[in-house]
Structure formats: structure tokens, C-alpha cells
């Protein structure tokens, strides 16, 4: 808990895009639904010239971390921490 409170969550979330709504405080289904709705509305009204030619991808990669070599994953995650003691 102390590591989470002192930078773990901040360091891990920094490289993620704003639109990531996965299990983050203040985000989740409603946040993501509203964000996608706004993006689609903007596309339809401005960029899509009132057509239905746009699309989006909803993805949830099942068992991604189970199939990822943990040594490689740990090396990638370690690069995101500001403080070496977090590793």
C-alpha cells in the first residue's frame, strides 16, 4: 500500500494515454463510454462530413500478462520508475 501511495501508480500511469480507463480512480466504464461518445460525435459532425464512415476498436486482450515473458515485462516496467528504490 505504501508503494502505491508513494509513486507506484503515478509512475506506471504516466506513459499511458489519457483515454485509458482501465481500473483507475475516476475512470472506468462511464468515463470511457462518455469519452468514446464524444469522439464519435465530434467525428460525425466535423471530420466525417455527416457520414457513418468512421469506426473504433474496443479491445480487451485476455491473459496478456500470462503469456508475456515476465523478465521482459519487468525490464519494461522498471524503466518507468523515477526512483530506483521502487524497482
VENDAKA-V392478 format. One record per pair of residues at least 12 apart in sequence whose C-alpha atoms are under 10 Angstrom apart, sorted by the first residue. I is the first residue (numbers start at 1). GAP is how many residues later the second one is. If there is no record, write none. Layout:
BEGIN
i: {I | I}
gap: {GAP | GAP}
END
This chain:
BEGIN
i: {3 | 3 | 4 | 6 | 7 | 7 | 7 | 7 | 8 | 8 | 8 | 8 | 8 | 8 | 9 | 9 | 10 | 10 | 10 | 11 | 11 | 11 | 11 | 11 | 11 | 11 | 11 | 12 | 12 | 12 | 12 | 12 | 13 | 14 | 14 | 15 | 19 | 19 | 19 | 19 | 20 | 21 | 21 | 36 | 39 | 40 | 40 | 40 | 40 | 43 | 74 | 75}
gap: {82 | 83 | 82 | 80 | 74 | 75 | 76 | 79 | 72 | 73 | 74 | 75 | 78 | 79 | 15 | 72 | 70 | 71 | 72 | 66 | 67 | 68 | 69 | 70 | 71 | 72 | 75 | 65 | 66 | 67 | 68 | 69 | 67 | 66 | 67 | 65 | 12 | 13 | 16 | 17 | 12 | 12 | 14 | 20 | 17 | 12 | 14 | 15 | 16 | 12 | 13 | 12}
END
